Amino acid sequence: MDLIRILFAILLPPLGVFLQVGIGGAFWLNILLTLLGYIPGIVHAVWIIAKR
């Protein structure tokens, strides 16, 4: 299941974070990072998924 979340995190980072933690602080931070730059959003999403 983590592989699917990581694929979602690469394609659409907030979706990967949402699938891992739901709507919370990490989700909104990931949306902000994705809006500021796509790569920071991906890095944050993969980090959140790998951490849990």
mmCIF entry with sequence, helices, sheets and N, C-alpha, C, O atoms, coordinates in Angstrom:
data_MODEL
# 
_entry.id   MODEL 
# 
_entity.id                         1 
_entity.type                       polymer 
_entity.pdbx_number_of_molecules   1 
# 
_entity_poly.entity_id                      1 
_entity_poly.type                           'polypeptide(L)' 
_entity_poly.nstd_linkage                   no 
_entity_poly.nstd_monomer                   no 
_entity_poly.pdbx_seq_one_letter_code       MDLIRILFAILLPPLGVFLQVGIGGAFWLNILLTLLGYIPGIVHAVWIIAKR 
_entity_poly.pdbx_seq_one_letter_code_can   MDLIRILFAILLPPLGVFLQVGIGGAFWLNILLTLLGYIPGIVHAVWIIAKR 
_entity_poly.pdbx_strand_id                 A 
# 
loop_
_entity_poly_seq.entity_id 
_entity_poly_seq.num 
_entity_poly_seq.mon_id 
_entity_poly_seq.hetero 
1 1  MET n 
1 2  ASP n 
1 3  LEU n 
1 4  ILE n 
1 5  ARG n 
1 6  ILE n 
1 7  LEU n 
1 8  PHE n 
1 9  ALA n 
1 10 ILE n 
1 11 LEU n 
1 12 LEU n 
1 13 PRO n 
1 14 PRO n 
1 15 LEU n 
1 16 GLY n 
1 17 VAL n 
1 18 PHE n 
1 19 LEU n 
1 20 GLN n 
1 21 VAL n 
1 22 GLY n 
1 23 ILE n 
1 24 GLY n 
1 25 GLY n 
1 26 ALA n 
1 27 PHE n 
1 28 TRP n 
1 29 LEU n 
1 30 ASN n 
1 31 ILE n 
1 32 LEU n 
1 33 LEU n 
1 34 THR n 
1 35 LEU n 
1 36 LEU n 
1 37 GLY n 
1 38 TYR n 
1 39 ILE n 
1 40 PRO n 
1 41 GLY n 
1 42 ILE n 
1 43 VAL n 
1 44 HIS n 
1 45 ALA n 
1 46 VAL n 
1 47 TRP n 
1 48 ILE n 
1 49 ILE n 
1 50 ALA n 
1 51 LYS n 
1 52 ARG n 
# 
_struct_asym.id          A 
_struct_asym.entity_id   1 
# 
loop_
_struct_conf.conf_type_id 
_struct_conf.id 
_struct_conf.pdbx_PDB_helix_id 
_struct_conf.beg_label_comp_id 
_struct_conf.beg_label_asym_id 
_struct_conf.beg_label_seq_id 
_struct_conf.pdbx_beg_PDB_ins_code 
_struct_conf.end_label_comp_id 
_struct_conf.end_label_asym_id 
_struct_conf.end_label_seq_id 
_struct_conf.pdbx_end_PDB_ins_code 
_struct_conf.beg_auth_comp_id 
_struct_conf.beg_auth_asym_id 
_struct_conf.beg_auth_seq_id 
_struct_conf.end_auth_comp_id 
_struct_conf.end_auth_asym_id 
_struct_conf.end_auth_seq_id 
_struct_conf.pdbx_PDB_helix_class 
_struct_conf.details 
_struct_conf.pdbx_PDB_helix_length 
HELX_P HELX_P1 AA1 ASP A 2  ? LEU A 11 ? ASP A 2  LEU A 11 1 ? 10 
HELX_P HELX_P2 AA2 PRO A 13 ? VAL A 21 ? PRO A 13 VAL A 21 1 ? 9  
HELX_P HELX_P3 AA3 GLY A 25 ? LEU A 36 ? GLY A 25 LEU A 36 1 ? 12 
HELX_P HELX_P4 AA4 TYR A 38 ? LYS A 51 ? TYR A 38 LYS A 51 1 ? 14 
# 
_struct_conf_type.id          HELX_P 
_struct_conf_type.criteria    ? 
_struct_conf_type.reference   ? 
# 
loop_
_atom_site.group_PDB 
_atom_site.id 
_atom_site.type_symbol 
_atom_site.label_atom_id 
_atom_site.label_alt_id 
_atom_site.label_comp_id 
_atom_site.label_asym_id 
_atom_site.label_entity_id 
_atom_site.label_seq_id 
_atom_site.pdbx_PDB_ins_code 
_atom_site.Cartn_x 
_atom_site.Cartn_y 
_atom_site.Cartn_z 
_atom_site.occupancy 
_atom_site.B_iso_or_equiv 
_atom_site.pdbx_formal_charge 
_atom_site.auth_seq_id 
_atom_site.auth_comp_id 
_atom_site.auth_asym_id 
_atom_site.auth_atom_id 
_atom_site.pdbx_PDB_model_num 
ATOM 1   N N  . MET A 1 1  ? 0.819  -1.200 0.000  1.00 0.00 ? 1  MET A N  1 
ATOM 2   C CA . MET A 1 1  ? 0.000  0.000  0.000  1.00 0.00 ? 1  MET A CA 1 
ATOM 3   C C  . MET A 1 1  ? 0.860  1.259  0.000  1.00 0.00 ? 1  MET A C  1 
ATOM 4   O O  . MET A 1 1  ? 0.472  2.270  -0.587 1.00 0.00 ? 1  MET A O  1 
ATOM 5   N N  . ASP A 1 2  ? 2.028  1.212  0.654  1.00 0.00 ? 2  ASP A N  1 
ATOM 6   C CA . ASP A 1 2  ? 2.901  2.385  0.647  1.00 0.00 ? 2  ASP A CA 1 
ATOM 7   C C  . ASP A 1 2  ? 3.387  2.717  -0.751 1.00 0.00 ? 2  ASP A C  1 
ATOM 8   O O  . ASP A 1 2  ? 3.592  3.888  -1.067 1.00 0.00 ? 2  ASP A O  1 
ATOM 9   N N  . LEU A 1 3  ? 3.576  1.714  -1.592 1.00 0.00 ? 3  LEU A N  1 
ATOM 10  C CA . LEU A 1 3  ? 4.024  1.972  -2.965 1.00 0.00 ? 3  LEU A CA 1 
ATOM 11  C C  . LEU A 1 3  ? 2.975  2.788  -3.714 1.00 0.00 ? 3  LEU A C  1 
ATOM 12  O O  . LEU A 1 3  ? 3.324  3.700  -4.464 1.00 0.00 ? 3  LEU A O  1 
ATOM 13  N N  . ILE A 1 4  ? 1.715  2.476  -3.525 1.00 0.00 ? 4  ILE A N  1 
ATOM 14  C CA . ILE A 1 4  ? 0.638  3.226  -4.178 1.00 0.00 ? 4  ILE A CA 1 
ATOM 15  C C  . ILE A 1 4  ? 0.612  4.659  -3.655 1.00 0.00 ? 4  ILE A C  1 
ATOM 16  O O  . ILE A 1 4  ? 0.433  5.600  -4.428 1.00 0.00 ? 4  ILE A O  1 
ATOM 17  N N  . ARG A 1 5  ? 0.788  4.829  -2.352 1.00 0.00 ? 5  ARG A N  1 
ATOM 18  C CA . ARG A 1 5  ? 0.807  6.181  -1.776 1.00 0.00 ? 5  ARG A CA 1 
ATOM 19  C C  . ARG A 1 5  ? 1.987  6.983  -2.308 1.00 0.00 ? 5  ARG A C  1 
ATOM 20  O O  . ARG A 1 5  ? 1.852  8.178  -2.572 1.00 0.00 ? 5  ARG A O  1 
ATOM 21  N N  . ILE A 1 6  ? 3.137  6.346  -2.469 1.00 0.00 ? 6  ILE A N  1 
ATOM 22  C CA . ILE A 1 6  ? 4.301  7.051  -3.002 1.00 0.00 ? 6  ILE A CA 1 
ATOM 23  C C  . ILE A 1 6  ? 4.080  7.439  -4.458 1.00 0.00 ? 6  ILE A C  1 
ATOM 24  O O  . ILE A 1 6  ? 4.491  8.522  -4.875 1.00 0.00 ? 6  ILE A O  1 
ATOM 25  N N  . LEU A 1 7  ? 3.440  6.579  -5.235 1.00 0.00 ? 7  LEU A N  1 
ATOM 26  C CA . LEU A 1 7  ? 3.117  6.934  -6.621 1.00 0.00 ? 7  LEU A CA 1 
ATOM 27  C C  . LEU A 1 7  ? 2.169  8.126  -6.658 1.00 0.00 ? 7  LEU A C  1 
ATOM 28  O O  . LEU A 1 7  ? 2.351  9.037  -7.466 1.00 0.00 ? 7  LEU A O  1 
ATOM 29  N N  . PHE A 1 8  ? 1.148  8.127  -5.784 1.00 0.00 ? 8  PHE A N  1 
ATOM 30  C CA . PHE A 1 8  ? 0.250  9.274  -5.702 1.00 0.00 ? 8  PHE A CA 1 
ATOM 31  C C  . PHE A 1 8  ? 1.011  10.518 -5.255 1.00 0.00 ? 8  PHE A C  1 
ATOM 32  O O  . PHE A 1 8  ? 0.727  11.622 -5.721 1.00 0.00 ? 8  PHE A O  1 
ATOM 33  N N  . ALA A 1 9  ? 1.973  10.344 -4.358 1.00 0.00 ? 9  ALA A N  1 
ATOM 34  C CA . ALA A 1 9  ? 2.750  11.474 -3.864 1.00 0.00 ? 9  ALA A CA 1 
ATOM 35  C C  . ALA A 1 9  ? 3.597  12.095 -4.968 1.00 0.00 ? 9  ALA A C  1 
ATOM 36  O O  . ALA A 1 9  ? 3.828  13.305 -4.967 1.00 0.00 ? 9  ALA A O  1 
ATOM 37  N N  . ILE A 1 10 ? 4.053  11.290 -5.892 1.00 0.00 ? 10 ILE A N  1 
ATOM 38  C CA . ILE A 1 10 ? 4.842  11.819 -7.005 1.00 0.00 ? 10 ILE A CA 1 
ATOM 39  C C  . ILE A 1 10 ? 3.936  12.525 -8.015 1.00 0.00 ? 10 ILE A C  1 
ATOM 40  O O  . ILE A 1 10 ? 4.287  13.582 -8.539 1.00 0.00 ? 10 ILE A O  1 
ATOM 41  N N  . LEU A 1 11 ? 2.781  11.942 -8.281 1.00 0.00 ? 11 LEU A N  1 
ATOM 42  C CA . LEU A 1 11 ? 1.872  12.528 -9.266 1.00 0.00 ? 11 LEU A CA 1 
ATOM 43  C C  . LEU A 1 11 ? 1.117  13.733 -8.704 1.00 0.00 ? 11 LEU A C  1 
ATOM 44  O O  . LEU A 1 11 ? 1.013  14.767 -9.363 1.00 0.00 ? 11 LEU A O  1 
ATOM 45  N N  . LEU A 1 12 ? 0.597  13.598 -7.500 1.00 0.00 ? 12 LEU A N  1 
ATOM 46  C CA . LEU A 1 12 ? -0.169 14.664 -6.855 1.00 0.00 ? 12 LEU A CA 1 
ATOM 47  C C  . LEU A 1 12 ? 0.133  14.612 -5.353 1.00 0.00 ? 12 LEU A C  1 
ATOM 48  O O  . LEU A 1 12 ? -0.544 13.906 -4.606 1.00 0.00 ? 12 LEU A O  1 
ATOM 49  N N  . PRO A 1 13 ? 1.149  15.361 -4.914 1.00 0.00 ? 13 PRO A N  1 
ATOM 50  C CA . PRO A 1 13 ? 1.628  15.241 -3.534 1.00 0.00 ? 13 PRO A CA 1 
ATOM 51  C C  . PRO A 1 13 ? 0.567  15.375 -2.439 1.00 0.00 ? 13 PRO A C  1 
ATOM 52  O O  . PRO A 1 13 ? 0.590  14.586 -1.494 1.00 0.00 ? 13 PRO A O  1 
ATOM 53  N N  . PRO A 1 14 ? -0.360 16.332 -2.518 1.00 0.00 ? 14 PRO A N  1 
ATOM 54  C CA . PRO A 1 14 ? -1.347 16.401 -1.426 1.00 0.00 ? 14 PRO A CA 1 
ATOM 55  C C  . PRO A 1 14 ? -2.226 15.156 -1.314 1.00 0.00 ? 14 PRO A C  1 
ATOM 56  O O  . PRO A 1 14 ? -2.664 14.808 -0.217 1.00 0.00 ? 14 PRO A O  1 
ATOM 57  N N  . LEU A 1 15 ? -2.486 14.490 -2.425 1.00 0.00 ? 15 LEU A N  1 
ATOM 58  C CA . LEU A 1 15 ? -3.290 13.273 -2.365 1.00 0.00 ? 15 LEU A CA 1 
ATOM 59  C C  . LEU A 1 15 ? -2.558 12.176 -1.597 1.00 0.00 ? 15 LEU A C  1 
ATOM 60  O O  . LEU A 1 15 ? -3.169 11.462 -0.801 1.00 0.00 ? 15 LEU A O  1 
ATOM 61  N N  . GLY A 1 16 ? -1.265 12.040 -1.828 1.00 0.00 ? 16 GLY A N  1 
ATOM 62  C CA . GLY A 1 16 ? -0.488 11.048 -1.088 1.00 0.00 ? 16 GLY A CA 1 
ATOM 63  C C  . GLY A 1 16 ? -0.488 11.314 0.404  1.00 0.00 ? 16 GLY A C  1 
ATOM 64  O O  . GLY A 1 16 ? -0.599 10.385 1.205  1.00 0.00 ? 16 GLY A O  1 
ATOM 65  N N  . VAL A 1 17 ? -0.364 12.581 0.783  1.00 0.00 ? 17 VAL A N  1 
ATOM 66  C CA . VAL A 1 17 ? -0.390 12.940 2.205  1.00 0.00 ? 17 VAL A CA 1 
ATOM 67  C C  . VAL A 1 17 ? -1.787 12.717 2.778  1.00 0.00 ? 17 VAL A C  1 
ATOM 68  O O  . VAL A 1 17 ? -1.927 12.228 3.899  1.00 0.00 ? 17 VAL A O  1 
ATOM 69  N N  . PHE A 1 18 ? -2.813 13.072 2.020  1.00 0.00 ? 18 PHE A N  1 
ATOM 70  C CA . PHE A 1 18 ? -4.186 12.870 2.490  1.00 0.00 ? 18 PHE A CA 1 
ATOM 71  C C  . PHE A 1 18 ? -4.466 11.395 2.742  1.00 0.00 ? 18 PHE A C  1 
ATOM 72  O O  . PHE A 1 18 ? -5.106 11.050 3.735  1.00 0.00 ? 18 PHE A O  1 
ATOM 73  N N  . LEU A 1 19 ? -4.001 10.531 1.866  1.00 0.00 ? 19 LEU A N  1 
ATOM 74  C CA . LEU A 1 19 ? -4.227 9.101  2.053  1.00 0.00 ? 19 LEU A CA 1 
ATOM 75  C C  . LEU A 1 19 ? -3.499 8.572  3.282  1.00 0.00 ? 19 LEU A C  1 
ATOM 76  O O  . LEU A 1 19 ? -3.927 7.587  3.884  1.00 0.00 ? 19 LEU A O  1 
ATOM 77  N N  . GLN A 1 20 ? -2.404 9.219  3.655  1.00 0.00 ? 20 GLN A N  1 
ATOM 78  C CA . GLN A 1 20 ? -1.622 8.755  4.806  1.00 0.00 ? 20 GLN A CA 1 
ATOM 79  C C  . GLN A 1 20 ? -2.164 9.318  6.129  1.00 0.00 ? 20 GLN A C  1 
ATOM 80  O O  . GLN A 1 20 ? -2.340 8.570  7.091  1.00 0.00 ? 20 GLN A O  1 
ATOM 81  N N  . VAL A 1 21 ? -2.427 10.622 6.179  1.00 0.00 ? 21 VAL A N  1 
ATOM 82  C CA . VAL A 1 21 ? -2.764 11.248 7.463  1.00 0.00 ? 21 VAL A CA 1 
ATOM 83  C C  . VAL A 1 21 ? -4.133 11.907 7.498  1.00 0.00 ? 21 VAL A C  1 
ATOM 84  O O  . VAL A 1 21 ? -4.575 12.319 8.571  1.00 0.00 ? 21 VAL A O  1 
ATOM 85  N N  . GLY A 1 22 ? -4.810 12.023 6.389  1.00 0.00 ? 22 GLY A N  1 
ATOM 86  C CA . GLY A 1 22 ? -6.096 12.710 6.362  1.00 0.00 ? 22 GLY A CA 1 
ATOM 87  C C  . GLY A 1 22 ? -5.900 14.218 6.318  1.00 0.00 ? 22 GLY A C  1 
ATOM 88  O O  . GLY A 1 22 ? -4.808 14.717 6.044  1.00 0.00 ? 22 GLY A O  1 
ATOM 89  N N  . ILE A 1 23 ? -6.990 14.930 6.597  1.00 0.00 ? 23 ILE A N  1 
ATOM 90  C CA . ILE A 1 23 ? -6.911 16.395 6.575  1.00 0.00 ? 23 ILE A CA 1 
ATOM 91  C C  . ILE A 1 23 ? -6.395 16.854 7.939  1.00 0.00 ? 23 ILE A C  1 
ATOM 92  O O  . ILE A 1 23 ? -7.047 16.670 8.967  1.00 0.00 ? 23 ILE A O  1 
ATOM 93  N N  . GLY A 1 24 ? -5.233 17.441 7.916  1.00 0.00 ? 24 GLY A N  1 
ATOM 94  C CA . GLY A 1 24 ? -4.591 17.919 9.138  1.00 0.00 ? 24 GLY A CA 1 
ATOM 95  C C  . GLY A 1 24 ? -3.495 18.899 8.773  1.00 0.00 ? 24 GLY A C  1 
ATOM 96  O O  . GLY A 1 24 ? -3.447 19.409 7.653  1.00 0.00 ? 24 GLY A O  1 
ATOM 97  N N  . GLY A 1 25 ? -2.635 19.151 9.708  1.00 0.00 ? 25 GLY A N  1 
ATOM 98  C CA . GLY A 1 25 ? -1.556 20.108 9.489  1.00 0.00 ? 25 GLY A CA 1 
ATOM 99  C C  . GLY A 1 25 ? -0.603 19.710 8.376  1.00 0.00 ? 25 GLY A C  1 
ATOM 100 O O  . GLY A 1 25 ? -0.184 20.552 7.582  1.00 0.00 ? 25 GLY A O  1 
ATOM 101 N N  . ALA A 1 26 ? -0.262 18.434 8.315  1.00 0.00 ? 26 ALA A N  1 
ATOM 102 C CA . ALA A 1 26 ? 0.665  17.968 7.277  1.00 0.00 ? 26 ALA A CA 1 
ATOM 103 C C  . ALA A 1 26 ? 0.053  18.107 5.883  1.00 0.00 ? 26 ALA A C  1 
ATOM 104 O O  . ALA A 1 26 ? 0.756  18.407 4.918  1.00 0.00 ? 26 ALA A O  1 
ATOM 105 N N  . PHE A 1 27 ? -1.252 17.890 5.783  1.00 0.00 ? 27 PHE A N  1 
ATOM 106 C CA . PHE A 1 27 ? -1.941 18.018 4.500  1.00 0.00 ? 27 PHE A CA 1 
ATOM 107 C C  . PHE A 1 27 ? -1.896 19.457 4.001  1.00 0.00 ? 27 PHE A C  1 
ATOM 108 O O  . PHE A 1 27 ? -1.557 19.709 2.844  1.00 0.00 ? 27 PHE A O  1 
ATOM 109 N N  . TRP A 1 28 ? -2.240 20.406 4.882  1.00 0.00 ? 28 TRP A N  1 
ATOM 110 C CA . TRP A 1 28 ? -2.251 21.808 4.480  1.00 0.00 ? 28 TRP A CA 1 
ATOM 111 C C  . TRP A 1 28 ? -0.836 22.324 4.206  1.00 0.00 ? 28 TRP A C  1 
ATOM 112 O O  . TRP A 1 28 ? -0.641 23.141 3.306  1.00 0.00 ? 28 TRP A O  1 
ATOM 113 N N  . LEU A 1 29 ? 0.138  21.861 4.965  1.00 0.00 ? 29 LEU A N  1 
ATOM 114 C CA . LEU A 1 29 ? 1.529  22.232 4.703  1.00 0.00 ? 29 LEU A CA 1 
ATOM 115 C C  . LEU A 1 29 ? 1.961  21.709 3.343  1.00 0.00 ? 29 LEU A C  1 
ATOM 116 O O  . LEU A 1 29 ? 2.679  22.392 2.613  1.00 0.00 ? 29 LEU A O  1 
ATOM 117 N N  . ASN A 1 30 ? 1.529  20.501 3.000  1.00 0.00 ? 30 ASN A N  1 
ATOM 118 C CA . ASN A 1 30 ? 1.897  19.943 1.709  1.00 0.00 ? 30 ASN A CA 1 
ATOM 119 C C  . ASN A 1 30 ? 1.245  20.714 0.562  1.00 0.00 ? 30 ASN A C  1 
ATOM 120 O O  . ASN A 1 30 ? 1.868  20.900 -0.483 1.00 0.00 ? 30 ASN A O  1 
ATOM 121 N N  . ILE A 1 31 ? 0.030  21.153 0.735  1.00 0.00 ? 31 ILE A N  1 
ATOM 122 C CA . ILE A 1 31 ? -0.609 21.972 -0.305 1.00 0.00 ? 31 ILE A CA 1 
ATOM 123 C C  . ILE A 1 31 ? 0.180  23.266 -0.499 1.00 0.00 ? 31 ILE A C  1 
ATOM 124 O O  . ILE A 1 31 ? 0.423  23.683 -1.631 1.00 0.00 ? 31 ILE A O  1 
ATOM 125 N N  . LEU A 1 32 ? 0.577  23.897 0.596  1.00 0.00 ? 32 LEU A N  1 
ATOM 126 C CA . LEU A 1 32 ? 1.362  25.115 0.504  1.00 0.00 ? 32 LEU A CA 1 
ATOM 127 C C  . LEU A 1 32 ? 2.695  24.868 -0.195 1.00 0.00 ? 32 LEU A C  1 
ATOM 128 O O  . LEU A 1 32 ? 3.084  25.630 -1.080 1.00 0.00 ? 32 LEU A O  1 
ATOM 129 N N  . LEU A 1 33 ? 3.392  23.811 0.198  1.00 0.00 ? 33 LEU A N  1 
ATOM 130 C CA . LEU A 1 33 ? 4.675  23.491 -0.432 1.00 0.00 ? 33 LEU A CA 1 
ATOM 131 C C  . LEU A 1 33 ? 4.512  23.166 -1.910 1.00 0.00 ? 33 LEU A C  1 
ATOM 132 O O  . LEU A 1 33 ? 5.359  23.543 -2.719 1.00 0.00 ? 33 LEU A O  1 
ATOM 133 N N  . THR A 1 34 ? 3.441  22.475 -2.275 1.00 0.00 ? 34 THR A N  1 
ATOM 134 C CA . THR A 1 34 ? 3.196  22.144 -3.673 1.00 0.00 ? 34 THR A CA 1 
ATOM 135 C C  . THR A 1 34 ? 2.901  23.405 -4.480 1.00 0.00 ? 34 THR A C  1 
ATOM 136 O O  . THR A 1 34 ? 3.325  23.513 -5.631 1.00 0.00 ? 34 THR A O  1 
ATOM 137 N N  . LEU A 1 35 ? 2.193  24.343 -3.900 1.00 0.00 ? 35 LEU A N  1 
ATOM 138 C CA . LEU A 1 35 ? 1.912  25.596 -4.599 1.00 0.00 ? 35 LEU A CA 1 
ATOM 139 C C  . LEU A 1 35 ? 3.178  26.440 -4.765 1.00 0.00 ? 35 LEU A C  1 
ATOM 140 O O  . LEU A 1 35 ? 3.338  27.129 -5.773 1.00 0.00 ? 35 LEU A O  1 
ATOM 141 N N  . LEU A 1 36 ? 4.067  26.386 -3.790 1.00 0.00 ? 36 LEU A N  1 
ATOM 142 C CA . LEU A 1 36 ? 5.313  27.145 -3.876 1.00 0.00 ? 36 LEU A CA 1 
ATOM 143 C C  . LEU A 1 36 ? 6.315  26.504 -4.821 1.00 0.00 ? 36 LEU A C  1 
ATOM 144 O O  . LEU A 1 36 ? 7.152  27.193 -5.403 1.00 0.00 ? 36 LEU A O  1 
ATOM 145 N N  . GLY A 1 37 ? 6.234  25.205 -4.973 1.00 0.00 ? 37 GLY A N  1 
ATOM 146 C CA . GLY A 1 37 ? 7.127  24.481 -5.869 1.00 0.00 ? 37 GLY A CA 1 
ATOM 147 C C  . GLY A 1 37 ? 6.773  23.011 -5.833 1.00 0.00 ? 37 GLY A C  1 
ATOM 148 O O  . GLY A 1 37 ? 6.580  22.435 -4.762 1.00 0.00 ? 37 GLY A O  1 
ATOM 149 N N  . TYR A 1 38 ? 6.691  22.425 -6.972 1.00 0.00 ? 38 TYR A N  1 
ATOM 150 C CA . TYR A 1 38 ? 6.236  21.044 -7.062 1.00 0.00 ? 38 TYR A CA 1 
ATOM 151 C C  . TYR A 1 38 ? 7.191  20.074 -6.355 1.00 0.00 ? 38 TYR A C  1 
ATOM 152 O O  . TYR A 1 38 ? 6.744  19.143 -5.685 1.00 0.00 ? 38 TYR A O  1 
ATOM 153 N N  . ILE A 1 39 ? 8.478  20.286 -6.499 1.00 0.00 ? 39 ILE A N  1 
ATOM 154 C CA . ILE A 1 39 ? 9.484  19.386 -5.914 1.00 0.00 ? 39 ILE A CA 1 
ATOM 155 C C  . ILE A 1 39 ? 9.434  19.396 -4.381 1.00 0.00 ? 39 ILE A C  1 
ATOM 156 O O  . ILE A 1 39 ? 9.477  18.320 -3.784 1.00 0.00 ? 39 ILE A O  1 
ATOM 157 N N  . PRO A 1 40 ? 9.346  20.557 -3.713 1.00 0.00 ? 40 PRO A N  1 
ATOM 158 C CA . PRO A 1 40 ? 9.221  20.510 -2.251 1.00 0.00 ? 40 PRO A CA 1 
ATOM 159 C C  . PRO A 1 40 ? 7.976  19.752 -1.784 1.00 0.00 ? 40 PRO A C  1 
ATOM 160 O O  . PRO A 1 40 ? 8.007  19.084 -0.751 1.00 0.00 ? 40 PRO A O  1 
ATOM 161 N N  . GLY A 1 41 ? 6.898  19.853 -2.534 1.00 0.00 ? 41 GLY A N  1 
ATOM 162 C CA . GLY A 1 41 ? 5.690  19.113 -2.199 1.00 0.00 ? 41 GLY A CA 1 
ATOM 163 C C  . GLY A 1 41 ? 5.900  17.613 -2.296 1.00 0.00 ? 41 GLY A C  1 
ATOM 164 O O  . GLY A 1 41 ? 5.420  16.858 -1.451 1.00 0.00 ? 41 GLY A O  1 
ATOM 165 N N  . ILE A 1 42 ? 6.616  17.181 -3.324 1.00 0.00 ? 42 ILE A N  1 
ATOM 166 C CA . ILE A 1 42 ? 6.903  15.754 -3.495 1.00 0.00 ? 42 ILE A CA 1 
ATOM 167 C C  . ILE A 1 42 ? 7.800  15.261 -2.362 1.00 0.00 ? 42 ILE A C  1 
ATOM 168 O O  . ILE A 1 42 ? 7.543  14.206 -1.781 1.00 0.00 ? 42 ILE A O  1 
ATOM 169 N N  . VAL A 1 43 ? 8.837  16.010 -2.050 1.00 0.00 ? 43 VAL A N  1 
ATOM 170 C CA . VAL A 1 43 ? 9.768  15.605 -0.991 1.00 0.00 ? 43 VAL A CA 1 
ATOM 171 C C  . VAL A 1 43 ? 9.037  15.493 0.344  1.00 0.00 ? 43 VAL A C  1 
ATOM 172 O O  . VAL A 1 43 ? 9.235  14.527 1.081  1.00 0.00 ? 43 VAL A O  1 
ATOM 173 N N  . HIS A 1 44 ? 8.207  16.460 0.652  1.00 0.00 ? 44 HIS A N  1 
ATOM 174 C CA . HIS A 1 44 ? 7.460  16.425 1.907  1.00 0.00 ? 44 HIS A CA 1 
ATOM 175 C C  . HIS A 1 44 ? 6.501  15.239 1.945  1.00 0.00 ? 44 HIS A C  1 
ATOM 176 O O  . HIS A 1 44 ? 6.395  14.559 2.965  1.00 0.00 ? 44 HIS A O  1 
ATOM 177 N N  . ALA A 1 45 ? 5.806  14.989 0.840  1.00 0.00 ? 45 ALA A N  1 
ATOM 178 C CA . ALA A 1 45 ? 4.843  13.886 0.786  1.00 0.00 ? 45 ALA A CA 1 
ATOM 179 C C  . ALA A 1 45 ? 5.540  12.540 0.973  1.00 0.00 ? 45 ALA A C  1 
ATOM 180 O O  . ALA A 1 45 ? 5.071  11.697 1.738  1.00 0.00 ? 45 ALA A O  1 
ATOM 181 N N  . VAL A 1 46 ? 6.642  12.340 0.285  1.00 0.00 ? 46 VAL A N  1 
ATOM 182 C CA . VAL A 1 46 ? 7.371  11.071 0.423  1.00 0.00 ? 46 VAL A CA 1 
ATOM 183 C C  . VAL A 1 46 ? 7.914  10.931 1.836  1.00 0.00 ? 46 VAL A C  1 
ATOM 184 O O  . VAL A 1 46 ? 7.920  9.831  2.389  1.00 0.00 ? 46 VAL A O  1 
ATOM 185 N N  . TRP A 1 47 ? 8.371  12.029 2.427  1.00 0.00 ? 47 TRP A N  1 
ATOM 186 C CA . TRP A 1 47 ? 8.886  11.983 3.793  1.00 0.00 ? 47 TRP A CA 1 
ATOM 187 C C  . TRP A 1 47 ? 7.771  11.605 4.778  1.00 0.00 ? 47 TRP A C  1 
ATOM 188 O O  . TRP A 1 47 ? 7.991  10.790 5.674  1.00 0.00 ? 47 TRP A O  1 
ATOM 189 N N  . ILE A 1 48 ? 6.586  12.187 4.618  1.00 0.00 ? 48 ILE A N  1 
ATOM 190 C CA . ILE A 1 48 ? 5.456  11.864 5.501  1.00 0.00 ? 48 ILE A CA 1 
ATOM 191 C C  . ILE A 1 48 ? 5.075  10.396 5.362  1.00 0.00 ? 48 ILE A C  1 
ATOM 192 O O  . ILE A 1 48 ? 4.811  9.723  6.359  1.00 0.00 ? 48 ILE A O  1 
ATOM 193 N N  . ILE A 1 49 ? 5.047  9.901  4.134  1.00 0.00 ? 49 ILE A N  1 
ATOM 194 C CA . ILE A 1 49 ? 4.661  8.506  3.908  1.00 0.00 ? 49 ILE A CA 1 
ATOM 195 C C  . ILE A 1 49 ? 5.714  7.551  4.458  1.00 0.00 ? 49 ILE A C  1 
ATOM 196 O O  . ILE A 1 49 ? 5.371  6.538  5.066  1.00 0.00 ? 49 ILE A O  1 
ATOM 197 N N  . ALA A 1 50 ? 6.982  7.860  4.252  1.00 0.00 ? 50 ALA A N  1 
ATOM 198 C CA . ALA A 1 50 ? 8.060  6.986  4.725  1.00 0.00 ? 50 ALA A CA 1 
ATOM 199 C C  . ALA A 1 50 ? 8.194  7.009  6.247  1.00 0.00 ? 50 ALA A C  1 
ATOM 200 O O  . ALA A 1 50 ? 8.603  6.020  6.855  1.00 0.00 ? 50 ALA A O  1 
ATOM 201 N N  . LYS A 1 51 ? 7.848  8.142  6.855  1.00 0.00 ? 51 LYS A N  1 
ATOM 202 C CA . LYS A 1 51 ? 7.984  8.292  8.297  1.00 0.00 ? 51 LYS A CA 1 
ATOM 203 C C  . LYS A 1 51 ? 6.988  7.424  9.065  1.00 0.00 ? 51 LYS A C  1 
ATOM 204 O O  . LYS A 1 51 ? 7.298  6.965  10.164 1.00 0.00 ? 51 LYS A O  1 
ATOM 205 N N  . ARG A 1 52 ? 5.807  7.193  8.511  1.00 0.00 ? 52 ARG A N  1 
ATOM 206 C CA . ARG A 1 52 ? 4.766  6.468  9.258  1.00 0.00 ? 52 ARG A CA 1 
ATOM 207 C C  . ARG A 1 52 ? 4.683  5.045  8.845  1.00 0.00 ? 52 ARG A C  1 
ATOM 208 O O  . ARG A 1 52 ? 3.861  4.295  9.373  1.00 0.00 ? 52 ARG A O  1 
# 
